[in-house]
Amino acid sequence: MDRRWWKSTIQFLLGVGIVLGLALLLKIAVKPSQAKMPSGWTVIRPPDEVMALALQGNVVWAGGKDGLVAIDRKTSQLQKLPGSAPRVRYVNDLLIDRKGNLWIGHHTGLTRYTHGTWESFPHLERLLPGPIFSILEDREGLLWFGGERGVLSFDGVAFRTFAIPETLLLPSIDVLFQDSSGAFWFGSASPTKGGLLCYRAGQWTAYTTANELAHHSVNSILQDRQGAIWFALGFGSRGGASRLKDQSWTTLTKENGLAGGKVRSLYEDRDGRLWFGSEYDGIAVYTDNRWQVITPNHGLAGWEVKEMIQDPDGVYWLGTENGLSRIESIDWQLEGREQKS
């Protein structure tokens, strides 16, 4: 036969082999996100990455690196942002305050949405330069905003700098929390110089890995209905969940049932189940004295669960690095621990 024919045939077969090989690799790479979806589970994309969630009536607000989106919680459909919404990116935190205002902390500062009107606060750059990482409304209705090495408060009229002692300053205030006693907690997720501070009755206390914390990077704080305060800790594959109850500290790790090393997020649902989102390994749920790990192999949108809420109908909304999971119900009889391949 003609040598050119053989050459063309070999090139064709090689090309087919390369295409099939790439297709196989792609199938392997995306296999976790293509798991058969359980009944009542939906993955919503966009948004592609979700850092923050807030619920307002029938709207689920979701924020992340690509900005802010609004989702109808009944239909799971994206809605057009109302009014002349500004373009924001890298949304770090969202809060609906008691007056119904939506507050958005993002990479260039702070934005508020109030009944059809959007407002930014460029003058805050003088008080707290850089991004806003965390937002809190305290028991008195005072708003708090955490940024790079500082905190602002807002009483509805004016923003004021909240003084943290120079010797205790954290590299960033990524987490703000007020517990049931009225004490304020300030956490930094910095991988090298993170930390945890408590401000109670005018006194400051710093907590470290020497005696209390599983890791110095603080990612989330939660107080459960029994009064225990949980701290989501870690960076990379190291960390855990530390618990403070009656001035006594304990720590949970992967060996105790967590999905992975670093704990990224915390949530307690309306039935008292505790949810521990991980960095790389899905989410672990503690209920009835046992653990259950849920991953993309079960239908979860992504491996890193960054934020969780539950709406009035009991539907769970889980924000991940690969979209948003809407879960109407969960088979609490799922067996086994799924590991990321």
Secondary structure, DSSP 8 states (H G I E B T S, - for coil): --HHHHHHHHHHHHHHHHHHHHHHHHHHHHGGGGS---TTEEEE-SSS--SEEEEETTEEEEEETTEEEEEETTT--EE---SS-----S--EEEE-TTS-EEEEETTEEEEEETTEEEE-TTHHHHS-S-EEEEEE-TTS-EEEEETTEEEEE-SS-EEEE---GGG--S---EEEE-TTS-EEEEE--TTT-EEEEEETTEEEEE-TTTT-S-S-EEEEEE-TTS-EEEEEEETTEEEEEEEETTEEEEE-GGGT-SSSSEEEEEE-TTS-EEEEESSS-EEEEETTEEEEE-GGGT-S-S-EEEEEE-TTS-EEEEETTEEEEES---TT--S-----
